[in-house]
Structure formats: C-alpha cells, structure tokens
C-alpha cells in the first residue's frame, strides 16, 4: 500500500464545533453542529458526482443502496441510513443520518474551474449530543471520509484500506487530537467532558493493539 501524507491530509481539513439555534423542527432548541471544510483539486461537477454516484461512493466511502432521490431513503453498508432531504446539484446535499434529528449537509463551492471547497456540517440536538464533546463521536469518522474523497479524486489505488492499514492508528490519533483542539476552542464542553470524549474516540479510531 502506498503511504499517504497523514499530517498533510489532517492539516488540510478545517474543523469547528458550535452550539446554535435549530433551523428546522417544531420545538426549536439548540443543536451541536460539527463543521468540516476542505478544498479539492477537482471541478464541482466531478466532486458532486463522487459524492452522489453509487458506483463511485463504494470506491472511497461505502456501498449505498435505496431510492436515491429527494424524499427517498438510503442505507450505507455497515453504517447509518436516512432520508434524502435536498439534492441540488452541484451545490447542496442534505440527508438525515441515523435519526430524523441528525442532519448532514454537504455544500460545494467552486473556487475556480479546477478547485472546489466542500463543507460538511453534521448537526444533532443538544439533548442528543449532550455537549460539544459529542463531536468526538462523529468528527474523526468524517475526517476519514474527507481524506478518502481526496485520495479517490487524486487516483490513490488503495482508498478503502487506508484506515485499516498500518497508517490507520496514526490517522486516528491525529484526527482525535485535532478534534480535541476544535472542541476546546469552541468552549462547548468542560475539560472533563473533553477528556471523556477523547478517550472514546481513541478507543474507536486508534485502538491499542491487543498483545
């Protein structure tokens, strides 16, 4: 397997955690919003196709089945399913993710003819996340997805094996550290909550090898 630049890949992602008013839903309230942003060397049409075409999704993300149109339901293999809320090519994709109140939005913005910025926002009610340290449950996983998308778009031959290969623990540790910094900067969790979230993320994304 070809090595990847782990530090460079992680540094290319901007991360933010916010508490903000819910934009939808009958009861309002606050949501914890986990935001990732990254620029890709590809035009918006190609990035959009990589994000929405099932044949391409299985090459860098997961196999996806279902009724892949607005109002339809989808299921990813071994992970969450949901409903497609908005599909405005090549600008905005909004879906529920595992729960009707868990919303993932992907926003594409062309930088020029050959570069596109992707912004991924995952928001859940504060009552579900508990506090901003809930970012540890989803942030590292979305880091892996954005890294996988870059490797796919640049022709890397082993996208699916990166997180489970020898560099997987390095990616997991680096991602967890980056999310710790983001949660700390947000002021949305106590030090004890951050420590607990970090421990859970390390156990999931950078487990210690069993002797």
C-alpha positions as CSV (number, residue, x, y, z in Angstrom):
1,X,0.0,0.0,0.0
2,X,1.3,3.5,-0.9
3,X,1.8,5.7,2.1
4,X,-0.1,8.9,2.4
5,X,0.9,12.2,4.0
6,X,-1.1,11.8,7.2
7,X,-0.1,15.1,8.7
8,X,-0.8,17.0,5.4
9,X,-4.2,15.3,5.0
10,X,-5.3,16.2,8.5
11,X,-4.0,19.7,8.2
12,X,-6.0,20.3,5.0
13,X,-9.3,20.0,7.0
14,X,-10.7,22.9,8.9
15,X,-12.8,21.9,11.9
16,X,-15.3,23.8,14.0
17,X,-17.8,22.9,16.7
18,X,-20.7,25.2,17.5
19,X,-23.9,25.4,19.6
20,X,-26.6,27.2,17.6
21,X,-30.3,27.5,17.2
22,X,-32.0,24.7,15.3
23,X,-33.0,25.8,11.8
24,X,-35.8,23.3,11.5
25,X,-38.1,21.2,13.7
26,X,-41.2,22.1,15.6
27,X,-39.6,22.5,19.0
28,X,-36.6,24.7,18.1
29,X,-33.9,24.5,20.8
30,X,-30.1,24.2,20.2
31,X,-28.1,21.9,18.1
32,X,-24.4,20.8,18.3
33,X,-23.0,21.5,14.8
34,X,-19.8,19.8,13.7
35,X,-18.3,21.5,10.7
36,X,-15.5,20.3,8.4
37,X,-14.2,22.2,5.4
38,X,-11.7,21.2,2.7
39,X,-10.6,22.2,-0.7
40,X,-10.2,19.7,-3.5
41,X,-8.4,19.9,-6.8
42,X,-11.3,18.9,-9.0
43,X,-14.2,20.8,-10.5
44,X,-17.6,21.0,-8.7
45,X,-19.3,18.6,-11.2
46,X,-16.7,15.9,-10.6
47,X,-16.8,16.3,-6.8
48,X,-20.6,16.2,-6.8
49,X,-20.5,13.0,-8.9
50,X,-18.1,11.4,-6.5
51,X,-20.4,12.3,-3.6
52,X,-23.6,11.1,-5.1
53,X,-22.9,8.3,-7.7
54,X,-23.3,4.9,-6.0
55,X,-20.5,3.3,-8.2
56,X,-18.1,5.9,-7.1
57,X,-19.2,6.1,-3.4
58,X,-18.4,2.4,-2.9
59,X,-14.8,3.1,-4.1
60,X,-13.9,5.7,-1.4
61,X,-16.8,5.7,1.1
62,X,-19.3,2.9,1.5
63,X,-21.7,0.9,-0.7
64,X,-25.1,2.8,-0.7
65,X,-28.5,1.4,-1.7
66,X,-32.0,2.7,-1.7
67,X,-34.2,5.3,-3.5
68,X,-31.5,7.9,-4.2
69,X,-33.6,10.9,-5.0
70,X,-35.2,13.7,-2.8
71,X,-37.7,12.1,-0.4
72,X,-36.1,8.7,-0.9
73,X,-34.5,6.5,1.8
74,X,-30.9,5.2,1.6
75,X,-28.7,2.8,3.6
76,X,-25.0,2.6,3.8
77,X,-23.4,-0.8,4.3
78,X,-22.4,-1.3,7.9
79,X,-23.3,2.3,8.9
80,X,-26.2,4.7,9.0
81,X,-29.1,5.2,6.7
82,X,-31.5,8.0,6.3
83,X,-33.7,10.1,4.1
84,X,-32.6,12.4,1.3
85,X,-33.9,15.9,2.2
86,X,-32.3,18.1,-0.5
87,X,-30.4,17.3,-3.7
88,X,-29.5,20.5,-5.5
89,X,-26.7,19.6,-7.9
90,X,-23.9,20.5,-7.8
91,X,-24.3,22.7,-4.7
92,X,-26.2,21.1,-1.8
93,X,-26.9,17.7,-0.5
94,X,-28.9,17.3,2.8
95,X,-29.7,14.0,4.4
96,X,-30.8,12.6,7.7
97,X,-28.1,10.3,9.2
98,X,-29.2,7.5,11.5
99,X,-32.0,9.6,13.1
100,X,-34.5,12.1,11.8
101,X,-33.0,14.8,14.0
102,X,-29.4,14.0,12.9
103,X,-28.8,16.1,9.7
104,X,-25.7,16.0,7.4
105,X,-25.4,18.8,4.9
106,X,-22.7,18.9,2.1
107,X,-22.2,22.2,0.5
108,X,-20.0,22.6,-2.6
109,X,-18.5,26.0,-3.6
110,X,-16.3,26.3,-6.8
111,X,-13.0,28.1,-6.1
112,X,-12.2,28.2,-9.8
113,X,-12.5,25.8,-12.8
114,X,-10.3,23.2,-11.2
115,X,-10.8,23.6,-7.4
116,X,-13.9,23.1,-5.2
117,X,-14.5,23.6,-1.5
118,X,-16.6,21.0,0.3
119,X,-18.2,21.9,3.6
120,X,-19.7,19.1,5.7
121,X,-21.9,20.0,8.6
122,X,-23.4,17.4,10.9
123,X,-25.9,18.7,13.4
124,X,-27.8,17.0,16.2
125,X,-30.0,18.3,19.0
126,X,-28.1,19.3,22.1
127,X,-30.2,16.8,24.1
128,X,-28.8,14.1,21.9
129,X,-25.1,15.2,21.8
130,X,-25.0,16.2,25.5
131,X,-22.4,18.9,24.8
132,X,-19.8,19.9,22.3
133,X,-17.7,16.9,23.1
134,X,-20.2,14.9,21.1
135,X,-18.0,16.0,18.2
136,X,-15.7,13.1,19.1
137,X,-18.3,10.6,18.1
138,X,-18.6,11.7,14.5
139,X,-15.7,14.1,13.8
140,X,-12.9,11.5,13.2
141,X,-15.1,9.4,11.0
142,X,-15.9,12.4,8.8
143,X,-12.2,13.2,8.7
144,X,-11.6,9.7,7.2
145,X,-14.4,10.4,4.7
146,X,-12.9,13.7,3.5
147,X,-9.4,12.1,3.3
148,X,-10.9,9.2,1.3
149,X,-12.6,11.6,-1.1
150,X,-9.3,13.4,-1.7
151,X,-7.5,10.1,-2.3
152,X,-10.2,9.0,-4.7
153,X,-10.2,12.2,-6.7
154,X,-6.4,12.1,-7.0
155,X,-6.3,8.4,-8.1
156,X,-4.9,6.7,-5.0
157,X,-5.1,3.0,-5.5
158,X,-6.0,1.8,-2.0
159,X,-8.6,4.2,-0.6
160,X,-10.6,1.6,1.2
161,X,-7.6,0.2,3.0
162,X,-6.2,3.4,4.5
163,X,-8.0,3.5,7.8
164,X,-7.5,-0.2,8.4
165,X,-3.9,-0.4,7.3
166,X,-0.6,0.4,9.1
167,X,-1.3,4.2,9.0
168,X,-4.8,3.8,10.5
169,X,-3.8,4.4,14.1
170,X,-1.7,7.4,13.1
171,X,-4.7,8.9,11.3
172,X,-7.0,8.1,14.3
173,X,-4.6,9.7,16.9
174,X,-4.0,12.8,14.7
175,X,-7.7,13.2,14.0
176,X,-8.7,12.9,17.6
177,X,-6.1,15.5,18.7
178,X,-7.4,17.9,16.0
179,X,-10.9,17.4,17.3
180,X,-9.8,18.0,20.9
181,X,-8.3,21.3,19.8
182,X,-11.6,22.2,18.0
183,X,-13.8,21.3,20.9
184,X,-11.6,23.2,23.4
185,X,-11.6,26.3,21.2
186,X,-15.4,26.2,20.9
187,X,-16.0,26.4,24.7
188,X,-18.9,24.0,24.3
189,X,-17.6,21.3,26.8
190,X,-15.9,21.1,30.1
191,X,-12.4,19.7,30.4
192,X,-13.8,16.5,32.0
193,X,-16.2,16.1,29.1
194,X,-13.4,16.7,26.6
195,X,-11.2,14.1,28.3
196,X,-14.0,11.5,28.2
197,X,-14.8,12.2,24.6
198,X,-11.2,11.9,23.6
199,X,-10.8,8.5,25.3
200,X,-13.9,7.2,23.5
201,X,-12.6,8.5,20.1
202,X,-9.1,6.9,20.7
203,X,-10.7,3.6,21.6
204,X,-12.8,3.6,18.4
205,X,-10.4,5.2,15.9
206,X,-6.9,4.3,17.2
207,X,-7.4,1.3,19.4
208,X,-4.4,-0.1,21.2
209,X,-3.3,-3.4,19.6
210,X,-4.0,-6.5,21.8
211,X,-0.9,-8.3,23.0
